[in-house]
Amino acid sequence: GFFSHGMNYTRSVANKLYWRGNWSEEIFAKCMGVVGSRRMTSYGRRVVEKIVPELVQQRWTIVSGMMYGVDQAAHEVCIECGGKTIGVLGWGIEYRKLEIRDLKLEERIVESGGLLVSLWKDQMGTNWTFPARNQVVADICHELIVVEAAVKSGALLTAGMMIKRKKPVWAVPGPVTSSVSAGTNMLIAKGMAKMWVGQSRRAGEQESISDPILELIRDEGLEADEIARKLGQDVAKVGSQLSLLTLSGEVEEREGKFYIVNV
């Protein structure tokens, strides 16, 4: 099945996959992994709630690893906005000693036209099953977004597996004070991932710095020099960009601070 859908199957993963739900060419056609920390912050939650509906609108299948935190949020938001999702289990497809809410999520995924896949029949989840599961995530996905991740984390392992397969990796920048943004910020800083700043447009695909500016002032008004400092950009460049954004009606200035205009 895997081969016929144009997926590169790594030898490191057993050749047999157990599955439940909608195994179809359509569900595998365009797969975006959305992965991250089990210790998801409220910022991570907001990011998932913003990114996933945009991706579903662009007809991506959302793939994740079913663990609590970012993974489960990605599956849940996908189902809520009518998308298709693939849950890659770190335990056997028939393993039933899970918490009720995990089993409920499995059922919801199947009922919503999604798919569950696993390398095992009734294996419990343990420290060696999760890295094996990450290989399957990297095999299925065409691209990957890391929402939040600590420096040593499963999500970064998956990112490394994607890079090995020469597949695009995106990372969401986060607060430098947050340990679960340390990994994503590092991916961006080392050039291993492109920065994802939302709004259906991805940073790095166009030269404009307007998107990061809008992202910065989304929740609070800032002065121009403060924006420039946070973005590591020249004040003059930021100033001219702010003028354009003000003219286009996306940003307004009040008492020296720039605010996003909520349409």
Secondary structure, DSSP 8 states (H G I E B T S, - for coil): -TGGGT----TTS-S--EEEE---HHHHSSEEEEE--SS--HHHHHHHHHHHHHHHHTT-EEEE---TTHHHHHHHHHHHTT--EEEE-SS-TT---S-HHHHHHHHHHHHTT-EEEES-SS----TTHHHHHHHHHHHH-SEEEE-S--SSSHHHHHHHHHHHTT--EEE----TT-HHHHHHHHHHHTTSSEE---TT--TTSSS--HHHHHHHTSSS-B-HHHHHHHHT--HHHHHHHHHHHHHTTSEEEETTEEEE---
